[in-house]
């Protein structure tokens, strides 16, 4: 959850072709996503897409997975 400890800076970029996906996300994470999206006046979709793109592009990012 380190990504949400401080409010992140959001920079808007161009649109590209999209696909649809359904996710189950914990209420805690969703509340944080909502808060960051609202603060930066962007949609949750745009915010989650931006986070995923940046994480996937970062070769040094280490993903820690816990099964709830």
C-alpha positions in Angstrom: 0.0 0.0 0.0 3.0 2.3 -0.1 1.8 3.9 -3.3 -1.0 5.6 -1.3 0.9 6.9 1.7 1.2 10.3 0.2 -1.1 11.9 -2.3 0.3 11.2 -5.8 0.8 13.8 -8.5 -1.4 13.1 -11.5 -0.6 14.2 -15.1 -3.2 13.8 -17.8 -2.2 12.2 -21.1 -3.8 11.2 -24.5 -6.5 8.5 -24.9 -5.9 5.2 -26.6 -8.0 2.1 -27.5 -9.5 0.5 -24.4 -10.8 -2.9 -23.3 -13.1 -3.7 -20.4 -12.2 -5.6 -17.3 -14.0 -6.4 -14.1 -12.1 -6.4 -10.8 -12.8 -7.2 -7.2 -11.0 -4.6 -5.1 -11.1 -4.2 -1.3 -13.1 -1.4 0.1 -10.0 0.1 1.7 -8.1 0.3 -1.7 -11.2 1.6 -3.5 -11.7 4.4 -1.0 -8.1 5.5 -1.5 -8.5 5.3 -5.3 -11.7 7.4 -5.0 -9.9 10.0 -2.8 -7.0 10.4 -5.2 -9.2 10.5 -8.2 -11.5 13.1 -6.7 -8.7 15.3 -5.4 -7.1 15.4 -8.9 -10.4 15.6 -10.8 -9.9 12.5 -12.9 -12.0 9.3 -13.2 -11.1 6.2 -11.3 -10.7 4.5 -14.7 -8.1 7.0 -15.8 -6.3 6.8 -12.5 -6.1 3.0 -12.4 -5.0 2.9 -16.0 -2.2 5.4 -15.3 -1.0 3.5 -12.2 -1.0 0.2 -14.1 0.9 1.7 -17.1 3.6 3.2 -14.9 4.0 0.1 -12.7 4.2 -2.2 -15.8 6.8 0.1 -17.4 9.0 0.3 -14.2 11.6 -2.5 -14.5 12.6 -1.9 -10.9 9.1 -2.2 -9.4 8.7 -5.2 -7.1 5.1 -6.4 -6.7 4.2 -7.9 -3.4 1.1 -10.1 -3.6 -0.9 -11.2 -0.5 -3.9 -13.4 -0.7 -6.8 -12.1 1.4 
